[in-house]
Amino acid sequence: MELYILGTRLFMIVETPLDFDWDTAMARLATLPRQAEWEDYMAEFQLVKQGLSSAEKWQLMERMFYLYE
């Protein structure tokens, strides 16, 4: 996982296996002991209300280009 910041915009890159289930992973994150604290901290940079879950803030994007080396 990588996080990038530019002003109030965050961009996250997550490398996963092909069979990765994003919804299941987000549901599991919501059960972790310090996740709410992390979400509230991230809310400061994302211009969203505190208390929102990862699934409500982080949205999947479709890759439109990738340059292979």
Rosetta blueprint (number, residue, H / E / L):
1 M L
2 E E
3 L E
4 Y E
5 I E
6 L E
7 G L
8 T L
9 R E
10 L E
11 F E
12 M E
13 I E
14 V L
15 E L
16 T L
17 P L
18 L L
19 D L
20 F L
21 D L
22 W H
23 D H
24 T H
25 A H
26 M H
27 A H
28 R H
29 L H
30 A L
31 T L
32 L L
33 P L
34 R L
35 Q H
36 A H
37 E H
38 W H
39 E H
40 D H
41 Y H
42 M H
43 A H
44 E H
45 F H
46 Q H
47 L L
48 V L
49 K L
50 Q L
51 G L
52 L L
53 S L
54 S H
55 A H
56 E H
57 K H
58 W L
59 Q L
60 L L
61 M L
62 E L
63 R L
64 M L
65 F L
66 Y L
67 L L
68 Y L
69 E L
